[in-house]
Amino acid sequence: MIRRGYYGEFGGAFIPEVLSATVDDLVEAFEKARNDPAFWKDYEDIMSTYSCRPTPLTLAENLTRHFGGARIYIKREDLNHTGAHKANNVMGQGLLVKRMGKTRVIAETGAGQHGVATATMAAKFGFRCTIYMGEVDVARQRPNVFWMERLGAEVIPVKEGTRILKDAINEALRDWVTNMDDTHYVLGTACGPHPFPEMVSYFQSIIGKEARVQILERENRLPSRIYACVGGGSNALGIFSGFFDDPVELVGAEAGGKGLESGHHASRLASTDGSVGVAQGYKTYFLQDSEGQMKETHSVAAGLDYVGVSPILSSLREEGRVRFEATTDQEVLDALSLTLRKEGLVPALESAHAFAQAFKEVSDLSEDELIIINQSGRGDKDIFTIADAFEDPTWRAFIQKKAEEYSA
Ligand SMILES: *Cc1c(COP(=O)(O)O)cnc(C)c1O
């Protein structure tokens, strides 16, 4: 029997009883929209006029020459409005909110990228907007907090627990329970209770739909492999889903942090440290201890350090349909440097995980093979982290001078 919202043994909707009517309404609204061709047309229309769809598929000629293996193509989700694939999800959910007649949106955010994307969507559609963000993240992601507030959103620092992303999710769920009548919860990735994994990957599937048409148009054949980074799993599912029925190997790159042996990483599926559990409304692999207490994660990329992962990806791993690997912070920084120098592209630190994994493998493939790397976002946002990692002395002097100006 197929249970709704389950992918193998993973998924489900473990939610408080009071929310079940609201979640049922959402499931119904989503199913209705999905079966209405006019909805996808509206979606494509707003994505092409407000964001940058279809995003190009770029041939990375210099990187291809450098490695001497398969021809490397890059799907350019970095060109979306607000700088990442997150636009695909928030604009889709925004259209759904309009259909449902709700007037307020809430969201969780870790690094702040999903918060900025949601606040942008709310400004465009005229919704009131509240963003929940762990107090620790509010302190370390000031530029994104600045933009969310300028965009008209209220940013609420969450003081519970370890004051990071998972605590922000719990707080957003609490708000939803209290304000379900006028409020929609815009979950940021393909995680959480049904229908979010299904719905978010549906909106992100636009990446894979486009990529498949583009590669066939250009090369008249399919790629051997596709690489995508995996935080919650939405950009990976987005591009992978276009190729599920094709003989294409799908590779998910997780945050290996300081190395899997170090214990400082965020790899739930490539490492042996993840275990199956139920938390935050769904069943999947979590990084947790034997008591079910969530572990601390580490990654140079703030968008990849979530403790859970999409139940759809957990299931695809069990089926052996997707291969998962972990790349370390250092490999990621090296891949980022190389991509900047060779192609003039600035991948986000998250996206650079996919690049790093591809670079480890591409020379093993033959010259008449193709690969696609999903560039989920652009790295301008990471200037503070990247400049620190490269120990750029002139950047440090610039920040110091700025600080002195303020204290003068
Ligand atoms: C948020 C983010 C991710 C991680 O989210 P997924 O749901 O795994 O896609 C990856 N890349 C960028 C640029 C992001 O902003």
The ligand as an ORCA input file, in Angstrom:
! r2SCAN-3c Opt
* xyz 0 1
  C      19.902     27.045      0.877
  C      20.912     26.706     -0.120
  C      21.309     25.370     -0.346
  C      20.809     24.206      0.467
  O      19.469     23.910      0.324
  P      18.900     22.658     -0.493
  O      17.500     22.557     -0.022
  O      19.709     21.458     -0.140
  O      19.006     22.973     -1.926
  C      22.210     25.124     -1.373
  N      22.741     26.132     -2.118
  C      22.400     27.424     -1.910
  C      23.021     28.470     -2.751
  C      21.484     27.757     -0.909
  O      21.164     29.048     -0.721
*
